[in-house]
Amino acid sequence: MIRLGVNVDHVATLRQARYRDEPHSPLAGPSPLEFALAARQAGAHGITAHLREDRRHMQEQDILLLRRKAGLPLNLEMAATEEMVDFAKKIRPPHVCLVPENRQEVTTEGGLDVSKNLGRLGAAVAELQRSRCRVSLFIDPEPAQVEAAALAGADVVELHTGCYARARTRTEKLREVRRLLEAAFKAHQHGLELHAGHGLNYDNIQGIFVVPGLAEVNIGHAIICRAVMEGAQKAVRDMLRLLKKYRLAPG
């Protein structure tokens, strides 16, 4: 069975829409930690969270709470900056996934160019591993990037599945699956554990089951969207039940 890492970033996105200036007020919600605890109860294997440079969703306190209280292994997504490496060394999550960041993007788009940044990424990988973090590199499904990830000393590669998720025609989907297969074979040749993530949902997930040796997928947005929609009726009924307690003043 493929392990499921549940990404809780967009629980924090929803919270920040209203509580940006006080994300840890007792009134602030929804809580990434509470969602993580629910995911654990449902059988998830891990929790993924991305602490971005601009702190647009997750905050340091969120990461600390997830690390200490979620009861599942934390996979910390982060850029390979000095600030973030120092933060990861301090809290020592069991897993770190190095990802690219762009201030203009809504969410991470595209993988790291490991080939062009081999020295910097290799140094970050080694420093994190010395703190007993298992390190993954988030890359596009290209054999050259897999080889570069191996040279950088990564333990894991996470293949970016965004192009696969955006493919609409059968021809496009087959082309993207072939890219994933080629990258997977190269990862296995180098002894790298294989993960996948980005844009995976309830409709397209089975299309990547042909990829051999896939150990883990990280999925957030699709799960959070389904949680919102499938819980909507209960949420409305609960509010209506409270409203029924209202009584007009006499007269």
Secondary structure, 3 states (H helix, E strand, C coil): CCEEEEECHHHHHHHHHHHCCCCCCCCCCCCHHHHHHHHHHHCCCEEEEECCCCCCCCCHHHHHHHHHHCCCCEEEEECCCHHHHHHHHHHCCCEEEECCCCCCCCCCCCCCCCHHHHHHHHHHHHHHHHCCCEEEEEECCCHHHHHHHHHCCCCEEEEECHHHHHCCCHHHHHHHHHHHHHHHHHHHHCCCEEEEECCCCCCCHHHHCCCCCEEEEEECHHHHHHHHHHCHHHHHHHHHHHHCCCCCCCC
